[in-house]
Amino acid sequence: MAQKTMIQAITDALACELAADENVVIFGEDVGKNGGVFRATEGLQEKFGEDRVFDTPLAESGIAGLAFGLALEGYRPVPELQFFGFVFEAMDEVVAQMARTRYRMGGTRQLPITIRSPFGGGVHTPELHSDNLEGLIAQSPGIRVVIPSNPYDAKGLLIASIRSNDPVVFLEHMKLYRSFREEVPEESYEVPLDKAGITREGKDVSIITYGAMVRESIKAAEVLEKENIDVEIIDLRTVAPLDIATIIASVEKTGRVVVVQEAQKQAGVGAQVAAEIAERSILSLEAPIGRIAAPDTVFPFGQAEGAWLPNAKDIEDKVREIANF
């Protein structure tokens, strides 16, 4: 094992799958010689050749359409959309074609496509680069949405996604790419899809979250521990479909819950989590369901980002409110 950043873990996962399966192909804007805008594919073209790792024009609809066609012909494509805000150019291919073809064709076709894309705030990129648009895809049946929060999970979840025979949108938070390191095995391994992780066990309040907000929740929990508030953190990892069993088990243990997301509040993943808790476990709750999310506005320019994004202090304050209700 070695200490690796999330971007290094992602590169490792891609290299493992390129080596393991000759049908795996990687393509997107500048992913070849340049290794992608964040260097996630650095060195892969040199090692595996231009037929396996190659550049495309700047055309997200073409990238997604190529992935769809290759999957129908037996390949296992891993396209990269340079920033997830540009998924709007490819929405038909993603949610109207990839997500529905297995159903339309009576299960006679598989669509083993893994769309990788950076997203998320905290790095001073403008809107359409930082936007949290996972809710748009999560609402669409037939496609998974996977969001890792650490290097170990990133490698294992990406390998599991590529090996899956159904389409996956694999979102990588830009703030997490190089912000910390942890032990990551050199060999291939899978972290199960559709299964949440328990990042921190606690008995007083559950925090249900994902992506970069897992890191903010850990910071908040460390502060709250000094106030004798014992926080449990559930990292969703796969936000569509949700691991409802793990969510409900945590909520029924603690009796109090705060749902945290970076995305705008309206119609997000957090709203679905809150609804599932309300439907299934409302009689186990000792307090209202707390929610932390960004304002329902367009993602701001860089100078206002710090005031707009949810952070550890916001989470601390909400957990105190729910703990002391």
Buried (B, 14 or more C-beta within 10 A) or exposed (E): EEEBBBBBBBBBBBBBBBEEBEBBBBBBBBBBEEBBBBBBBBEBBEEBEEEBBBBBEEBBBBBBBBBBEBBBEEBBBBBBBBBBBBBEBBBEBBBEBBBBBBEEEEEEEBBBBBBBBBBBBBBEBBEBBBBBBBBBBBBBEBBBBBBBBBBBBBBBBBBBBBBBEBBBBBBBBBBBBEBEBBEBBEEBBBBEBBBBBBBBEBEBBBBBBBBBBBBBBBBBBEBBBEEEBBBBBBBBBBBBEBBBEBBBBBBBBBBBBBBBBBBBBEBBBBBBBBEBBEEBBEEBBEBEBBBBBBBEEEBBEEEEBEEBBBBBEBBBEBBBEBBEE
